[in-house]
């Protein structure tokens, strides 16, 4: 049954904004609630067709940003463009943007079919049945069309929420912590599926999450947000291998940050003094502004060797194994360094060498190219104290 | 000293059941018996004997068709007016009141702190010559200079609307408040403008409250006699007034009982049809 849409509605949705396509541009967006600034002078371009993730802890402003793009909040300052169309103040129903809400927000009084058909019917689309069936097949749940949302499992509801949004072929699909309510295994599976669906339908996905692994699995580009600002933006590999700030270094995976001093340069490399021991690292990977620096090394980049055995690359001597945790694919060590710092080392269990024991005297070494350099005035605890499992963000 | 688990529910049910049996089931049986009695030949006023005179029902109904009709008409009107007033009110309290929510809810039930009777008598004052409503409407030429509002159908329906308003407002509020605001946002996100989102999402999701509220208003309103007695005239008599006068003034117990049963049956049938039509599984 195809309902005809009242003339007024038809006119509203056929405005320019609804057909706008192209890159999403946020220009100098600020959103304040009284004294609290949720989003602070944010400028961002999300290219058409990309899978973009806004990653950050609770309260970093990522959800507020998403709600402004959806039209559910209006920026205090700044503008939002989709292609060449200014959509800063257009109403949500006038935007070619659909959202997968955090708790799905399916309509409990409608069947799954009618939930998915909702947007099509509002726009007066003719072949509702055909399109709904197609998208139900895409999410592999065609047999649930006549059920009510409460009769579905969390994972099924999640797919229906996705289907309800993508059936409209929006210029932009917003996903607000879409997998937050699912258990770990299902989440992993849905991450892969979402990525596949995004390629399949070729829409621009903007994904908000606090889960760094989820962002890295799915997104082409990640913007790490903290306190209303973007800390760093780039591909998952960029952000992980060469974080610019301590917040990014700690929020995405784990980092060992060792206080150091730049002593000089050697060709394309910097020579850095770490508590009396010299190491080298590529100049291009240093974000230091003066000669004080934190040298950053990811735990899995470190190698451990017993004192007296040969080492390659950079090395630091005088370590002692403090703690050993065997976790299957790898063994995690805590190594106490002579200057009092404890560093994390992850070793793959792939070389047949029995793990080191607590109390072993060791050296640690790594390839110079894996080092990244942060400004010496960084707060090295930034990004560590947030609990990544923290879910609700209002 | 532990009771076998299975007995506990029965023990918990017992006081309520005993109470209902004594004060509801037994009187109902008594009422049913009374409804088919006829006066004892040569007896005093108020003396009746059981003759299984089911014709009492026919006679009682035929004599009071008009009052039955009026009862259901007034009750329907009062329910509709109460719904029209209560829905926006409940909506505002549920979604727009912010920190004033609790104060507003207290205000909704505040009238209960005064007796039902007193409030109805107060309406007589409000709608009377000395009130501000009649002179106000007259000076605005909305009603004629000679028109009065007391002792009219309008006064009775207005009184009922007012008296039963909280019964409409509270269930509506409860079901509106339960709606996840994100579903309304989702409607907007899916190309529904404000009005469409309201019609397609808010209204259907508040339907359980509408059904509960209209029943809680309609049922007592259909059997009400206080409003008609205080605010009405002999021309606005409802079935409740007839039953009351049959019992206490004419001492015609069988007719009063037959009318009570007829009213009960009529309400039951209407309510059943209504619930069927509204189709709310959640209600039962």
Interface residues (C-beta under 8 A of the other chain):
Chain A: X9 X12 X13 X70 X71 X72 X91 X92 X93 X97 X98 X99 X101 X102 X103 X105 X106 X107 X108 X109 X118 X119 X122 X123 X164 X165 X168
Chain B: X180 X182 X183 X185 X186 X187 X188 X189 X190 X191 X192 X193 X196 X197 X200 X201 X204 X205 X207
